[in-house]
């Protein structure tokens, strides 16, 4: 058997003020056929796993591009086309291949291309019409007809936070292997759930829903079940939740399973809906909490959803209330990082923090800070996979510990603070720039968790996202029960 592997990963926020270009991918990582020769990271984990599993069976492995960028605005056209063409040119050069496995996101949009993953998969299909083609997807994907028509297997991570990447990568390889050997004949069908909403899986009702979905995969003929949550801030005709079933040679069974799964989820819509407090209400709750650490999630300034991660709204409000004993981050502010590095550890200086990318970032904060620590090439865990933070600085401003970096990063894990020397157990309030992924790392240490509907690029008002390409035919924009 010959296996071809590649990865192209970013999530596009159509409303983000920052385009996704070459620098964004260089920051995330660009590997021209040698990602698996470098240390495993979140973006490259699937390729590492696929190579390991293939070589254990004596397969030949051809590795192509692996490129990833932190979510931002649409990818600039020349960069997408160059990445696409490199992968497809490598596939042509590889000759006959049995299996093609692609590590993707599923919500990548470029100038002139609404469906980058569908474009790539269709290109691979035209080159290798008889190959097994598998696409591993983030659940916040736009599941398109082009993807479904040209792929053999599409599998999305089941967990949100996405802590099950290794498990889903292994599942993908196992099903692709069985397909290539002629043991199974996957057939895919999806179902439009007509919903746009956040669906974290650590808590009910999603915890039970995902567990039941996994159990159902043991039923005869069902090969895989996935839920594409959709990425709400991607302005795409297919934005929204879709249920996906893969069955063994039975299209009717796959269609029925996708519909069953989709309707079961739709029935949970009111339980899934959460009223998220604004800043002032959230801070009232935090101050009333009997003990700390109270974790406050700055949901709308989440780099993992395409926001700048330099918004000052929440921290400004806390300072205005006189709140102290705070740890907050990660602020993306390369200018502040450089200034602090120039000053050095122990220096006290005037620092202008954040508020640099536009109205969604708020106004800069002018603070007197002391530089407590500086570190290069730090990582934080996302599940069990390392995620880079770049150059990272800890400054302290009158009882407020602030983590700043130059590699725009969502706050996944307490390591983002602890590796600099900040003891979160001694902090009353911990503010994280994240919408949901923080829960895997921070829930275990928190006395209370409070999500905050801050202003920003990914505000959780799903009924009023200003789409231009997505029709308002979804809940909660409208109530339209299934017949």
C-alpha positions as a Markdown table, in Angstrom:
| # | Residue | x | y | z |
|---|---|---|---|---|
| 1 | Unk | 0.0 | 0.0 | 0.0 |
| 2 | Unk | 1.1 | 3.6 | -0.7 |
| 3 | Unk | -0.2 | 6.4 | 1.5 |
| 4 | Unk | -0.1 | 10.1 | 0.7 |
| 5 | Unk | -0.5 | 12.5 | 3.6 |
| 6 | Unk | -0.8 | 16.3 | 3.8 |
| 7 | Unk | -2.3 | 19.0 | 6.0 |
| 8 | Unk | -3.8 | 22.5 | 5.4 |
| 9 | Unk | -5.5 | 24.0 | 8.4 |
| 10 | Unk | -7.0 | 27.3 | 9.3 |
| 11 | Unk | -10.5 | 28.5 | 10.3 |
| 12 | Unk | -11.8 | 31.6 | 8.6 |
| 13 | Unk | -13.7 | 34.3 | 10.5 |
| 14 | Unk | -15.3 | 36.4 | 7.8 |
| 15 | Unk | -15.7 | 39.3 | 10.2 |
| 16 | Unk | -12.1 | 39.4 | 11.6 |
| 17 | Unk | -10.1 | 42.5 | 10.8 |
| 18 | Unk | -7.0 | 40.5 | 10.0 |
| 19 | Unk | -6.3 | 38.7 | 6.7 |
| 20 | Unk | -4.6 | 35.3 | 6.8 |
| 21 | Unk | -1.5 | 35.5 | 4.7 |
| 22 | Unk | 2.0 | 34.1 | 4.5 |
| 23 | Unk | 3.1 | 35.4 | 7.9 |
| 24 | Unk | 0.1 | 33.8 | 9.6 |
| 25 | Unk | 1.1 | 30.4 | 8.2 |
| 26 | Unk | 4.8 | 30.9 | 9.0 |
| 27 | Unk | 3.8 | 31.7 | 12.6 |
| 28 | Unk | 1.6 | 28.5 | 12.8 |
| 29 | Unk | 4.1 | 26.4 | 10.8 |
| 30 | Unk | 4.8 | 25.5 | 7.2 |
| 31 | Unk | 6.5 | 22.1 | 6.5 |
| 32 | Unk | 7.3 | 21.1 | 3.0 |
| 33 | Unk | 7.0 | 17.3 | 3.3 |
| 34 | Unk | 8.8 | 16.9 | 6.6 |
| 35 | Unk | 6.3 | 17.8 | 9.4 |
| 36 | Unk | 6.7 | 14.3 | 10.9 |
| 37 | Unk | 10.4 | 14.8 | 11.2 |
| 38 | Unk | 9.7 | 17.7 | 13.6 |
| 39 | Unk | 8.2 | 17.5 | 17.1 |
| 40 | Unk | 4.5 | 16.7 | 17.2 |
| 41 | Unk | 2.2 | 19.6 | 17.6 |
| 42 | Unk | -1.6 | 20.0 | 17.6 |
| 43 | Unk | -1.7 | 20.9 | 13.9 |
| 44 | Unk | 0.6 | 18.1 | 12.8 |
| 45 | Unk | -0.6 | 15.3 | 15.1 |
| 46 | Unk | -2.7 | 13.5 | 12.6 |
| 47 | Unk | 0.2 | 13.2 | 10.1 |
| 48 | Unk | 2.5 | 11.8 | 12.8 |
| 49 | Unk | -0.1 | 9.2 | 13.7 |
| 50 | Unk | -0.8 | 8.2 | 10.1 |
| 51 | Unk | 2.8 | 7.8 | 9.3 |
| 52 | Unk | 3.4 | 5.7 | 12.4 |
| 53 | Unk | 0.4 | 3.5 | 11.7 |
| 54 | Unk | 1.3 | 3.1 | 8.0 |
| 55 | Unk | 4.9 | 2.2 | 8.6 |
| 56 | Unk | 3.9 | -0.3 | 11.2 |
| 57 | Unk | 2.1 | -2.2 | 8.5 |
| 58 | Unk | 5.0 | -1.8 | 6.0 |
| 59 | Unk | 3.2 | 0.8 | 3.8 |
| 60 | Unk | 5.1 | 3.3 | 1.7 |
| 61 | Unk | 4.4 | 6.9 | 2.9 |
| 62 | Unk | 4.6 | 10.0 | 0.8 |
| 63 | Unk | 4.4 | 13.2 | 2.8 |
| 64 | Unk | 3.5 | 16.6 | 1.3 |
| 65 | Unk | 2.8 | 20.0 | 2.7 |
| 66 | Unk | 1.6 | 20.6 | 6.3 |
| 67 | Unk | 0.7 | 24.3 | 6.8 |
| 68 | Unk | -1.4 | 25.8 | 9.6 |
| 69 | Unk | -2.5 | 29.3 | 10.7 |
| 70 | Unk | -4.3 | 30.6 | 13.7 |
| 71 | Unk | -7.9 | 31.5 | 12.7 |
| 72 | Unk | -8.2 | 35.0 | 11.2 |
| 73 | Unk | -10.0 | 36.6 | 8.3 |
| 74 | Unk | -10.1 | 35.1 | 4.7 |
| 75 | Unk | -6.9 | 33.6 | 3.4 |
| 76 | Unk | -5.3 | 35.7 | 0.7 |
| 77 | Unk | -5.8 | 34.1 | -2.7 |
| 78 | Unk | -2.2 | 33.6 | -3.8 |
| 79 | Unk | -1.3 | 31.8 | -0.6 |
| 80 | Unk | -4.2 | 29.3 | -0.8 |
| 81 | Unk | -3.6 | 28.6 | -4.4 |
| 82 | Unk | 0.1 | 28.0 | -3.7 |
| 83 | Unk | -0.6 | 25.6 | -0.9 |
| 84 | Unk | -3.2 | 23.8 | -2.9 |
| 85 | Unk | -1.0 | 23.5 | -5.9 |
| 86 | Unk | 1.9 | 22.2 | -3.9 |
| 87 | Unk | -0.1 | 19.4 | -2.4 |
| 88 | Unk | -1.7 | 18.4 | -5.8 |
| 89 | Unk | 1.7 | 18.6 | -7.6 |
| 90 | Unk | 3.2 | 16.4 | -4.9 |
| 91 | Unk | 0.3 | 14.0 | -5.4 |
| 92 | Unk | 0.9 | 13.9 | -9.1 |
| 93 | Unk | 4.6 | 13.2 | -8.6 |
| 94 | Unk | 3.8 | 10.4 | -6.2 |
| 95 | Unk | 2.3 | 8.3 | -8.9 |
| 96 | Unk | -0.3 | 5.6 | -8.0 |
| 97 | Unk | -1.4 | 5.9 | -4.4 |
| 98 | Unk | -3.9 | 3.7 | -2.6 |
| 99 | Unk | -4.9 | 6.1 | 0.2 |
| 100 | Unk | -4.8 | 9.9 | 0.6 |
| 101 | Unk | -5.3 | 11.3 | 4.1 |
| 102 | Unk | -5.7 | 15.0 | 4.6 |
| 103 | Unk | -5.6 | 16.9 | 7.9 |
| 104 | Unk | -8.0 | 19.8 | 7.3 |
| 105 | Unk | -10.2 | 22.2 | 9.3 |
| 106 | Unk | -13.3 | 22.4 | 7.1 |
| 107 | Unk | -14.0 | 26.2 | 7.5 |
| 108 | Unk | -11.2 | 27.7 | 5.5 |
| 109 | Unk | -12.3 | 30.5 | 3.1 |
| 110 | Unk | -10.0 | 32.3 | 0.8 |
| 111 | Unk | -10.5 | 35.3 | -1.6 |
| 112 | Unk | -12.4 | 33.7 | -4.5 |
| 113 | Unk | -12.9 | 30.3 | -2.7 |
| 114 | Unk | -15.7 | 29.7 | -0.3 |
| 115 | Unk | -14.8 | 26.0 | 0.0 |
| 116 | Unk | -11.1 | 25.6 | 0.2 |
| 117 | Unk | -11.2 | 22.0 | 1.6 |
| 118 | Unk | -13.7 | 21.0 | -1.1 |
| 119 | Unk | -11.4 | 22.5 | -3.7 |
| 120 | Unk | -8.5 | 20.5 | -2.4 |
| 121 | Unk | -10.3 | 17.2 | -2.1 |
| 122 | Unk | -11.8 | 17.6 | -5.6 |
| 123 | Unk | -8.4 | 18.3 | -7.0 |
| 124 | Unk | -7.0 | 15.1 | -5.3 |
| 125 | Unk | -9.9 | 13.1 | -6.7 |
| 126 | Unk | -9.3 | 14.3 | -10.2 |
| 127 | Unk | -5.6 | 13.1 | -9.9 |
| 128 | Unk | -6.4 | 9.8 | -8.1 |
| 129 | Unk | -9.9 | 8.7 | -9.1 |
| 130 | Unk | -9.6 | 5.3 | -7.5 |
| 131 | Unk | -7.8 | 6.2 | -4.3 |
| 132 | Unk | -9.4 | 6.2 | -0.8 |
| 133 | Unk | -9.5 | 9.9 | 0.2 |
| 134 | Unk | -10.1 | 10.7 | 3.9 |
| 135 | Unk | -10.5 | 14.2 | 5.3 |
| 136 | Unk | -10.1 | 14.7 | 9.1 |
| 137 | Unk | -12.1 | 17.7 | 10.1 |
| 138 | Unk | -12.6 | 20.1 | 13.0 |
| 139 | Unk | -16.3 | 19.9 | 14.0 |
| 140 | Unk | -16.5 | 23.7 | 13.4 |
| 141 | Unk | -16.5 | 23.0 | 9.7 |
| 142 | Unk | -18.7 | 23.8 | 6.8 |
| 143 | Unk | -19.7 | 20.3 | 5.5 |
| 144 | Unk | -20.1 | 20.9 | 1.8 |
| 145 | Unk | -21.4 | 18.9 | -1.2 |
| 146 | Unk | -18.0 | 19.1 | -2.9 |
| 147 | Unk | -16.3 | 17.6 | 0.2 |
| 148 | Unk | -19.0 | 14.9 | 0.5 |
| 149 | Unk | -19.0 | 14.0 | -3.2 |
| 150 | Unk | -15.2 | 13.7 | -3.7 |
| 151 | Unk | -14.1 | 12.2 | -0.4 |
| 152 | Unk | -14.4 | 8.6 | 0.6 |
| 153 | Unk | -14.4 | 9.3 | 4.4 |
| 154 | Unk | -14.9 | 12.5 | 6.3 |
| 155 | Unk | -14.5 | 12.3 | 10.1 |
| 156 | Unk | -14.8 | 15.2 | 12.6 |
| 157 | Unk | -13.5 | 15.4 | 16.1 |
| 158 | Unk | -16.3 | 14.5 | 18.5 |
| 159 | Unk | -15.1 | 16.6 | 21.4 |
| 160 | Unk | -15.4 | 20.4 | 22.0 |
| 161 | Unk | -12.8 | 21.2 | 23.4 |
| 162 | Unk | -11.1 | 19.1 | 20.7 |
| 163 | Unk | -9.1 | 16.8 | 22.9 |
| 164 | Unk | -9.7 | 13.7 | 20.8 |
| 165 | Unk | -7.6 | 14.5 | 17.8 |
| 166 | Unk | -5.4 | 11.4 | 18.2 |
| 167 | Unk | -8.4 | 9.1 | 18.5 |
| 168 | Unk | -10.1 | 10.4 | 15.5 |
| 169 | Unk | -6.8 | 10.3 | 13.4 |
| 170 | Unk | -6.5 | 6.6 | 14.3 |
| 171 | Unk | -10.1 | 6.0 | 13.5 |
| 172 | Unk | -9.6 | 7.6 | 10.1 |
| 173 | Unk | -6.6 | 5.4 | 9.3 |
| 174 | Unk | -8.3 | 2.2 | 10.4 |
| 175 | Unk | -11.4 | 2.9 | 8.2 |
| 176 | Unk | -9.2 | 4.0 | 5.2 |
| 177 | Unk | -7.1 | 0.8 | 5.6 |
| 178 | Unk | -10.2 | -1.4 | 5.7 |
| 179 | Unk | -11.6 | 0.4 | 2.6 |
| 180 | Unk | -8.4 | 0.0 | 0.6 |
| 181 | Unk | -8.4 | -3.7 | 1.4 |
| 182 | Unk | -12.0 | -4.1 | 0.2 |
| 183 | Unk | -13.4 | -5.1 | 3.6 |
| 184 | Unk | -15.9 | -2.2 | 3.7 |
| 185 | Unk | -17.5 | 0.2 | 1.2 |
| 186 | Unk | -18.2 | 3.5 | 3.0 |
| 187 | Unk | -21.2 | 5.6 | 2.0 |
| 188 | Unk | -21.7 | 9.1 | 3.5 |
| 189 | Unk | -24.9 | 11.0 | 4.0 |
| 190 | Unk | -25.5 | 14.2 | 6.0 |
| 191 | Unk | -28.5 | 16.0 | 7.5 |
| 192 | Unk | -29.0 | 19.7 | 7.9 |
| 193 | Unk | -29.9 | 20.4 | 11.6 |
| 194 | Unk | -30.8 | 24.0 | 10.8 |
| 195 | Unk | -29.0 | 25.3 | 13.9 |
| 196 | Unk | -26.2 | 27.7 | 14.7 |
| 197 | Unk | -25.2 | 27.5 | 18.4 |
| 198 | Unk | -22.2 | 26.6 | 20.6 |
| 199 | Unk | -22.2 | 23.0 | 21.8 |
| 200 | Unk | -19.5 | 22.3 | 24.3 |
| 201 | Unk | -19.2 | 18.6 | 25.1 |
| 202 | Unk | -17.9 | 18.5 | 28.7 |
| 203 | Unk | -21.4 | 19.2 | 30.1 |
| 204 | Unk | -24.9 | 17.9 | 29.6 |
| 205 | Unk | -26.8 | 17.6 | 27.4 |
| 206 | Unk | -23.9 | 17.3 | 24.9 |
| 207 | Unk | -21.9 | 15.0 | 27.0 |
| 208 | Unk | -24.6 | 12.4 | 26.9 |
| 209 | Unk | -25.3 | 13.1 | 23.2 |
| 210 | Unk | -21.6 | 12.4 | 22.2 |
| 211 | Unk | -21.4 | 9.4 | 24.4 |
| 212 | Unk | -24.5 | 7.9 | 22.8 |
| 213 | Unk | -23.2 | 8.7 | 19.3 |
| 214 | Unk | -20.0 | 6.8 | 20.1 |
| 215 | Unk | -22.0 | 3.8 | 21.4 |
| 216 | Unk | -24.2 | 3.9 | 18.2 |
| 217 | Unk | -21.1 | 3.4 | 16.1 |
| 218 | Unk | -21.0 | -0.2 | 17.3 |
| 219 | Unk | -24.3 | -1.0 | 15.6 |
| 220 | Unk | -24.1 | -3.2 | 12.5 |
| 221 | Unk | -23.3 | -1.3 | 9.4 |
| 222 | Unk | -22.5 | 2.0 | 11.0 |
| 223 | Unk | -18.8 | 2.9 | 10.4 |
| 224 | Unk | -18.7 | 6.4 | 11.8 |
| 225 | Unk | -20.9 | 9.2 | 13.1 |
| 226 | Unk | -19.9 | 12.9 | 13.2 |
| 227 | Unk | -21.5 | 16.1 | 14.2 |
| 228 | Unk | -20.3 | 19.2 | 12.2 |
| 229 | Unk | -21.1 | 22.0 | 14.6 |
| 230 | Unk | -20.3 | 24.6 | 11.9 |
| 231 | Unk | -18.3 | 27.7 | 12.5 |
| 232 | Unk | -20.8 | 30.5 | 13.2 |
| 233 | Unk | -18.5 | 33.4 | 12.2 |
| 234 | Unk | -17.7 | 32.0 | 8.7 |
| 235 | Unk | -20.0 | 33.7 | 6.2 |
| 236 | Unk | -20.7 | 30.6 | 4.0 |
| 237 | Unk | -23.9 | 29.2 | 2.5 |
| 238 | Unk | -23.5 | 26.0 | 4.5 |
| 239 | Unk | -22.7 | 27.6 | 7.9 |
| 240 | Unk | -24.5 | 25.6 | 10.6 |
| 241 | Unk | -24.8 | 22.2 | 12.2 |
| 242 | Unk | -25.0 | 19.1 | 10.1 |
| 243 | Unk | -25.1 | 15.4 | 11.2 |
| 244 | Unk | -22.9 | 13.0 | 9.2 |
| 245 | Unk | -23.2 | 9.2 | 9.0 |
| 246 | Unk | -20.9 | 6.8 | 7.2 |
| 247 | Unk | -22.3 | 3.3 | 6.7 |
| 248 | Unk | -21.0 | 0.2 | 5.0 |
| 249 | Unk | -22.4 | 0.1 | 1.5 |
| 250 | Unk | -25.9 | 1.2 | 2.5 |
| 251 | Unk | -26.9 | 4.7 | 1.4 |
| 252 | Unk | -30.4 | 4.4 | 2.9 |
| 253 | Unk | -29.0 | 3.4 | 6.3 |
| 254 | Unk | -26.6 | 6.3 | 6.2 |
| 255 | Unk | -29.3 | 8.8 | 5.3 |
| 256 | Unk | -31.6 | 7.5 | 8.1 |
| 257 | Unk | -28.8 | 7.6 | 10.7 |
| 258 | Unk | -27.8 | 11.2 | 9.8 |
| 259 | Unk | -31.5 | 12.2 | 10.0 |
| 260 | Unk | -32.0 | 10.4 | 13.3 |
| 261 | Unk | -28.8 | 12.1 | 14.7 |
| 262 | Unk | -29.8 | 15.5 | 13.4 |
| 263 | Unk | -33.3 | 15.4 | 14.7 |
| 264 | Unk | -32.2 | 14.2 | 18.1 |
| 265 | Unk | -29.8 | 17.2 | 18.4 |
| 266 | Unk | -32.4 | 19.7 | 17.2 |
| 267 | Unk | -34.7 | 18.4 | 20.0 |
| 268 | Unk | -32.1 | 19.6 | 22.5 |
| 269 | Unk | -31.8 | 23.1 | 21.2 |
| 270 | Unk | -33.4 | 24.8 | 24.1 |
| 271 | Unk | -31.3 | 22.9 | 26.6 |
| 272 | Unk | -28.2 | 23.8 | 24.6 |
| 273 | Unk | -28.9 | 27.5 | 24.6 |
| 274 | Unk | -27.1 | 29.5 | 27.3 |
| 275 | Unk | -27.8 | 33.0 | 28.4 |
| 276 | Unk | -24.2 | 34.4 | 28.7 |
| 277 | Unk | -23.8 | 37.5 | 31.0 |
| 278 | Unk | -22.2 | 40.7 | 29.8 |
| 279 | Unk | -19.2 | 42.2 | 31.5 |
| 280 | Unk | -20.9 | 43.9 | 34.4 |
| 281 | Unk | -23.2 | 41.0 | 35.2 |
| 282 | Unk | -20.3 | 38.6 | 35.0 |
| 283 | Unk | -18.2 | 40.7 | 37.3 |
| 284 | Unk | -21.0 | 40.9 | 39.8 |
| 285 | Unk | -21.1 | 37.1 | 39.8 |
| 286 | Unk | -17.3 | 36.9 | 40.2 |
| 287 | Unk | -17.1 | 39.3 | 43.1 |
| 288 | Unk | -19.9 | 37.4 | 44.8 |
| 289 | Unk | -18.2 | 34.0 | 44.5 |
| 290 | Unk | -17.2 | 32.7 | 48.0 |
| 291 | Unk | -13.7 | 31.6 | 46.9 |
| 292 | Unk | -11.3 | 31.5 | 44.0 |
| 293 | Unk | -9.9 | 31.0 | 41.5 |
| 294 | Unk | -12.9 | 32.3 | 39.5 |
| 295 | Unk | -12.2 | 31.7 | 35.8 |
| 296 | Unk | -13.7 | 34.3 | 33.5 |
| 297 | Unk | -13.7 | 33.5 | 29.8 |
| 298 | Unk | -13.3 | 36.5 | 27.5 |
| 299 | Unk | -15.3 | 34.7 | 24.8 |
| 300 | Unk | -15.4 | 37.3 | 22.1 |
| 301 | Unk | -11.6 | 37.9 | 22.0 |
| 302 | Unk | -10.7 | 34.3 | 21.3 |
| 303 | Unk | -7.8 | 33.9 | 18.8 |
| 304 | Unk | -9.1 | 30.4 | 18.1 |
| 305 | Unk | -12.1 | 31.9 | 16.5 |
| 306 | Unk | -10.3 | 34.6 | 14.5 |
| 307 | Unk | -10.4 | 37.5 | 17.0 |
| 308 | Unk | -7.3 | 39.6 | 17.5 |
| 309 | Unk | -6.7 | 38.6 | 21.2 |
| 310 | Unk | -5.8 | 42.1 | 22.2 |
| 311 | Unk | -9.1 | 43.4 | 23.4 |
| 312 | Unk | -9.1 | 45.4 | 26.6 |
| 313 | Unk | -12.8 | 45.6 | 27.5 |
| 314 | Unk | -12.8 | 43.0 | 30.3 |
| 315 | Unk | -9.6 | 44.0 | 32.0 |
| 316 | Unk | -10.5 | 47.7 | 31.8 |
| 317 | Unk | -13.8 | 47.0 | 33.6 |
| 318 | Unk | -12.0 | 45.0 | 36.3 |
| 319 | Unk | -9.5 | 47.8 | 36.9 |
| 320 | Unk | -12.4 | 50.3 | 37.0 |
| 321 | Unk | -14.0 | 48.3 | 39.8 |
| 322 | Unk | -10.7 | 48.2 | 41.8 |
| 323 | Unk | -10.5 | 44.4 | 41.4 |
| 324 | Unk | -7.0 | 42.9 | 42.0 |
| 325 | Unk | -5.3 | 39.6 | 42.5 |
| 326 | Unk | -6.0 | 38.8 | 38.8 |
| 327 | Unk | -4.1 | 36.7 | 36.3 |
| 328 | Unk | -5.2 | 37.5 | 32.7 |
| 329 | Unk | -4.1 | 36.5 | 29.2 |
| 330 | Unk | -3.0 | 35.7 | 26.6 |
| 331 | Unk | -2.8 | 39.2 | 25.2 |
| 332 | Unk | -1.4 | 39.2 | 21.6 |
| 333 | Unk | 0.8 | 42.3 | 21.5 |
| 334 | Unk | 4.2 | 41.9 | 19.8 |
| 335 | Unk | 5.0 | 45.5 | 20.3 |
| 336 | Unk | 4.6 | 45.2 | 24.1 |
| 337 | Unk | 6.6 | 42.0 | 24.1 |
| 338 | Unk | 9.5 | 43.7 | 22.3 |
| 339 | Unk | 9.4 | 46.7 | 24.7 |
| 340 | Unk | 9.4 | 44.4 | 27.7 |
| 341 | Unk | 12.3 | 42.2 | 26.3 |
| 342 | Unk | 14.3 | 45.4 | 25.7 |
| 343 | Unk | 13.7 | 46.5 | 29.3 |
| 344 | Unk | 14.5 | 43.1 | 30.8 |
| 345 | Unk | 13.3 | 41.1 | 33.8 |
| 346 | Unk | 12.8 | 43.3 | 36.9 |
| 347 | Unk | 12.3 | 46.5 | 34.9 |
| 348 | Unk | 9.4 | 48.9 | 35.8 |
| 349 | Unk | 8.1 | 50.9 | 32.9 |
| 350 | Unk | 5.1 | 52.6 | 31.3 |
| 351 | Unk | 3.4 | 50.1 | 28.9 |
| 352 | Unk | 0.6 | 50.6 | 26.4 |
| 353 | Unk | -1.2 | 47.3 | 26.3 |
| 354 | Unk | -3.7 | 45.9 | 23.6 |
| 355 | Unk | -6.3 | 47.8 | 21.7 |
| 356 | Unk | -4.2 | 47.9 | 18.5 |
| 357 | Unk | -6.2 | 46.0 | 15.9 |
| 358 | Unk | -9.4 | 48.1 | 15.5 |
| 359 | Unk | -12.7 | 48.9 | 17.2 |
| 360 | Unk | -13.2 | 45.2 | 18.2 |
| 361 | Unk | -10.1 | 45.5 | 20.4 |
| 362 | Unk | -11.2 | 48.5 | 22.5 |
| 363 | Unk | -8.9 | 51.2 | 23.5 |
| 364 | Unk | -5.3 | 50.6 | 24.7 |
| 365 | Unk | -4.6 | 50.4 | 28.4 |
| 366 | Unk | -1.7 | 52.6 | 29.7 |
| 367 | Unk | -0.3 | 50.8 | 32.7 |
| 368 | Unk | 2.8 | 50.9 | 35.0 |
| 369 | Unk | 4.2 | 47.4 | 34.9 |
| 370 | Unk | 7.1 | 45.4 | 36.2 |
| 371 | Unk | 8.5 | 42.7 | 34.0 |
| 372 | Unk | 8.4 | 39.5 | 36.1 |
| 373 | Unk | 9.5 | 36.9 | 33.5 |
| 374 | Unk | 10.4 | 36.5 | 29.8 |
| 375 | Unk | 10.5 | 33.2 | 28.0 |
| 376 | Unk | 11.0 | 32.0 | 24.4 |
| 377 | Unk | 9.3 | 29.1 | 22.7 |
| 378 | Unk | 6.9 | 28.2 | 25.4 |
| 379 | Unk | 4.1 | 25.7 | 24.7 |
| 380 | Unk | 0.8 | 25.0 | 26.5 |
| 381 | Unk | -1.2 | 21.8 | 26.3 |
| 382 | Unk | -4.4 | 21.4 | 24.2 |
| 383 | Unk | -5.6 | 18.1 | 25.4 |
| 384 | Unk | -2.3 | 16.2 | 25.4 |
| 385 | Unk | -0.8 | 18.0 | 22.4 |
| 386 | Unk | 1.6 | 20.9 | 22.6 |
| 387 | Unk | 0.5 | 24.3 | 21.2 |
| 388 | Unk | 3.2 | 27.0 | 20.7 |
| 389 | Unk | 3.0 | 30.4 | 22.4 |
| 390 | Unk | 6.1 | 32.0 | 21.0 |
| 391 | Unk | 7.9 | 34.7 | 22.9 |
| 392 | Unk | 6.0 | 35.2 | 26.1 |
| 393 | Unk | 6.2 | 37.9 | 28.8 |
| 394 | Unk | 4.7 | 38.1 | 32.3 |
| 395 | Unk | 4.2 | 41.7 | 33.6 |
| 396 | Unk | 2.6 | 42.7 | 36.9 |
| 397 | Unk | 0.6 | 45.9 | 37.3 |
| 398 | Unk | -0.5 | 46.7 | 40.9 |
| 399 | Unk | -1.8 | 43.2 | 41.7 |
| 400 | Unk | -2.7 | 42.2 | 38.1 |
| 401 | Unk | -0.6 | 39.6 | 36.4 |
| 402 | Unk | -0.7 | 39.9 | 32.6 |
| 403 | Unk | 0.6 | 37.3 | 30.1 |
| 404 | Unk | 1.5 | 38.8 | 26.7 |
| 405 | Unk | 2.9 | 37.0 | 23.6 |
| 406 | Unk | 3.9 | 37.5 | 20.0 |
| 407 | Unk | 2.3 | 34.3 | 18.6 |
| 408 | Unk | -1.4 | 34.9 | 18.6 |
| 409 | Unk | -2.8 | 32.0 | 20.7 |
| 410 | Unk | -5.9 | 31.0 | 22.4 |
| 411 | Unk | -5.6 | 30.3 | 26.2 |
| 412 | Unk | -5.9 | 26.5 | 26.5 |
| 413 | Unk | -4.3 | 25.5 | 29.7 |
| 414 | Unk | -3.0 | 26.8 | 33.1 |
| 415 | Unk | 0.5 | 26.1 | 31.7 |
| 416 | Unk | 0.1 | 29.4 | 29.8 |
| 417 | Unk | 0.5 | 31.1 | 33.2 |
| 418 | Unk | 2.3 | 28.5 | 35.3 |
| 419 | Unk | 5.3 | 28.0 | 33.0 |
| 420 | Unk | 6.1 | 31.7 | 33.6 |
| 421 | Unk | 5.9 | 31.2 | 37.4 |
| 422 | Unk | 2.3 | 32.4 | 38.1 |
| 423 | Unk | 0.6 | 30.3 | 40.7 |
| 424 | Unk | -3.1 | 30.3 | 39.8 |
| 425 | Unk | -4.1 | 28.7 | 43.1 |
| 426 | Unk | -3.2 | 32.0 | 44.7 |
| 427 | Unk | -5.2 | 34.2 | 42.3 |
| 428 | Unk | -8.7 | 35.3 | 43.0 |
| 429 | Unk | -9.6 | 35.8 | 39.4 |
| 430 | Unk | -8.2 | 34.2 | 36.2 |
| 431 | Unk | -9.3 | 35.7 | 32.9 |
| 432 | Unk | -8.7 | 33.6 | 29.8 |
| 433 | Unk | -9.1 | 34.7 | 26.1 |
| 434 | Unk | -11.1 | 31.6 | 24.9 |
| 435 | Unk | -14.6 | 30.7 | 24.1 |
| 436 | Unk | -14.7 | 27.0 | 25.2 |
| 437 | Unk | -11.4 | 25.2 | 24.7 |
| 438 | Unk | -10.1 | 26.6 | 28.0 |
| 439 | Unk | -12.5 | 24.3 | 29.8 |
| 440 | Unk | -10.4 | 21.1 | 29.4 |
| 441 | Unk | -7.5 | 22.7 | 31.3 |
| 442 | Unk | -9.1 | 25.3 | 33.6 |
| 443 | Unk | -12.3 | 23.5 | 34.8 |
| 444 | Unk | -10.3 | 21.2 | 37.1 |
| 445 | Unk | -8.6 | 24.1 | 38.9 |
| 446 | Unk | -11.6 | 26.5 | 39.0 |
| 447 | Unk | -13.8 | 27.2 | 42.0 |
| 448 | Unk | -16.3 | 28.7 | 39.5 |
| 449 | Unk | -16.3 | 29.3 | 35.7 |
| 450 | Unk | -18.1 | 32.3 | 34.2 |
| 451 | Unk | -18.3 | 32.8 | 30.4 |
| 452 | Unk | -18.5 | 36.4 | 29.5 |
| 453 | Unk | -20.2 | 37.9 | 26.4 |
| 454 | Unk | -17.6 | 40.6 | 25.9 |
| 455 | Unk | -17.6 | 42.8 | 22.8 |
| 456 | Unk | -15.4 | 41.5 | 20.0 |
| 457 | Unk | -15.0 | 39.6 | 16.8 |
| 458 | Unk | -16.9 | 36.5 | 17.8 |
| 459 | Unk | -19.7 | 37.7 | 20.0 |
| 460 | Unk | -22.0 | 34.8 | 20.9 |
| 461 | Unk | -25.2 | 36.4 | 19.5 |
| 462 | Unk | -25.9 | 33.7 | 17.0 |
| 463 | Unk | -29.3 | 35.0 | 15.9 |
| 464 | Unk | -27.8 | 38.3 | 14.7 |
| 465 | Unk | -24.5 | 37.5 | 13.0 |
| 466 | Unk | -24.5 | 39.7 | 9.9 |
| 467 | Unk | -24.3 | 37.0 | 7.2 |
| 468 | Unk | -24.3 | 38.0 | 3.5 |
| 469 | Unk | -24.2 | 34.4 | 2.1 |
| 470 | Unk | -25.9 | 32.4 | 4.8 |
| 471 | Unk | -29.8 | 32.6 | 4.7 |
| 472 | Unk | -31.5 | 33.2 | 8.0 |
| 473 | Unk | -33.1 | 29.8 | 7.9 |
| 474 | Unk | -31.7 | 28.5 | 11.2 |
| 475 | Unk | -32.5 | 28.4 | 14.9 |
| 476 | Unk | -32.2 | 30.6 | 16.9 |
| 477 | Unk | -32.8 | 33.2 | 14.1 |
| 478 | Unk | -36.1 | 31.6 | 13.4 |
| 479 | Unk | -38.2 | 28.8 | 14.9 |
| 480 | Unk | -38.9 | 26.2 | 12.2 |
| 481 | Unk | -39.7 | 22.8 | 13.6 |
| 482 | Unk | -39.2 | 19.7 | 11.5 |
| 483 | Unk | -42.3 | 18.1 | 10.1 |
